[in-house]
Amino acid sequence: MSIVRVELGARSYDVRIAPGLLAQAGEHLGPLLRGNRALVVSDEQVWAAQGERLSAALDGMVVEPVLVSPGEGSKSFPVLADLIDRLLALGVERSDQLIAFGGGVIGDLAGFAAAIVNRGCGFVQVPTTLLSQVDSSVGGKTGINVGAGKNLVGAFHQPSLVLIDPQVLDTLDPRQVRSGYAEIAKYGLIEDADFFAWLEENGSSVIAGDVDARCHAIKRAVAGKAGIVAADERETNDRRALLNLGHTFGHALEAETGYSDRLLHGEAVALGCVLAMDFSVARGTCSTADADSTRDHFAKLGLPVSLAAAGIDASGADLAHHMASDKKKAGGRVAFILSRGIGQAYVDRTVEMADVAAFLDDHD
Ligand SMILES: NC(=O)c1ccc[n+]([C@@H]2O[C@H](COP(=O)([O-])OP(=O)(O)OC[C@H]3O[C@@H](n4cnc5c(N)ncnc54)[C@H](O)[C@@H]3O)[C@@H](O)[C@H]2O)c1
């Protein structure tokens, strides 16, 4: 088993990674749970695919699955309110640890419920998508979506433990696996050219399900996130903002496609990384060779690398408008994560939106 420690003083926690870990969930979760009861927040699809395995691992405990519908729509006030009512009806207390068992939607929703029910209880992440294993389960960002935008209501609330079993991905739709992969490659692009080179060799094995390759890639991504979160838990300086590489462009693409299955989050991040690299070339900070390597890598793995391939025909001005309403703008300026080359991302707050719009109009 690999353990990555997220160092946050009194709120530090382990991320434990191993194939077959789900079957040992009782051993890992038992000491944290109050009494003999496991309150599991999950979605219906995850529970149908993996619920029996978790229940078997929690043999001897009373397992209370509290299920919501799958999909982004569950990150909403009505679903949150209903979830909290059901948890209160089950007698949830501050000393309880909710078990968030699902993808990023469940982690964000259950984590936010844990942050506010009874003025806060604990929670544990057992992520079941590649995206949630390498990104959303670590770092403590929780929340829901509102009319004004995605993730605009929420709380920083760190989990007590994260259990990652790459084998739970066996029932995940391959498109979702590819999408989550983009968040792994992001760490190579941000700060680790050697890791990116490793992914160029081994990325297809990670996606195909090779257990060793998956464990290595997940561990590297989690370690990258843990280090950045420990240095800047609440995104108060540029360190954690680097994690948004591909996301400023990506959010505009997701907004344009209505946060729908037309473009999954990781697909938008992959294309967003390509656009960030190409924009960096246009600004003279990054070599064409590094931008081309980025595009070739994602293309080889079946991720979208052009606006046309993603079915987006919006004008550059419309896409720039989505970015300007992004929550990460500070002092009226959007923070762009740009690149000086693979492994050398940096934050630029001087970008003119008119330049971005013109760049996007020229991009295929
Ligand atoms: N908190 C953070 O730091 C952070 C970071 C990145 C993304 N996010 C959030 O994560 C969410 C996206 O998460 P996601 O991509 O994991 O999507 P998701 O949670 O919607 O899961 C995708 C689909 O896969 C199904 N599924 C999940 N695991 C499965 C399994 N093992 N077998 C079969 N089906 C399975 C789910 O039911 C769902 O239909 C977005 O809301 C995004 O905002 C949060």
The ligand as a Gaussian input file, in Angstrom:
#p B3LYP/6-31G(d) Opt

LIG

0 1
 N      -13.519000      19.247000      -5.014000
 C      -12.587000      19.321000      -5.933000
 O      -11.433000      19.673000      -5.669000
 C      -12.941000      18.943000      -7.343000
 C      -11.924000      18.802000      -8.294000
 C      -12.276000      18.379000      -9.576000
 C      -13.597000      18.109000      -9.887000
 N      -14.565000      18.259000      -8.931000
 C      -15.969000      17.976000      -9.218000
 O      -16.080000      16.598000      -9.531000
 C      -17.280000      16.416000     -10.292000
 C      -17.015000      15.422000     -11.396000
 O      -16.631000      14.206000     -10.799000
 P      -16.561000      12.855000     -11.635000
 O      -15.919000      13.108000     -12.949000
 O      -15.996000      11.857000     -10.738000
 O      -18.077000      12.586000     -12.020000
 P      -19.300000      11.862000     -11.269000
 O      -19.162000      11.876000      -9.826000
 O      -20.527000      12.486000     -11.868000
 O      -19.183000      10.375000     -11.804000
 C      -19.324000      10.097000     -13.182000
 C      -20.339000       8.985000     -13.449000
 O      -19.718000       7.751000     -13.170000
 C      -20.538000       6.969000     -12.302000
 N      -19.599000       6.173000     -11.509000
 C      -18.729000       6.638000     -10.589000
 N      -17.918000       5.666000     -10.156000
 C      -18.305000       4.536000     -10.799000
 C      -17.833000       3.197000     -10.785000
 N      -16.754000       2.835000     -10.069000
 N      -18.482000       2.290000     -11.550000
 C      -19.531000       2.675000     -12.320000
 N      -20.000000       3.924000     -12.399000
 C      -19.389000       4.844000     -11.654000
 C      -21.359000       7.947000     -11.540000
 O      -22.573000       7.383000     -11.110000
 C      -21.587000       9.043000     -12.594000
 O      -22.686000       8.709000     -13.413000
 C      -17.689000      17.791000     -10.800000
 O      -18.813000      18.203000     -10.090000
 C      -16.500000      18.679000     -10.441000
 O      -16.894000      20.003000     -10.139000
 C      -14.246000      18.668000      -7.677000

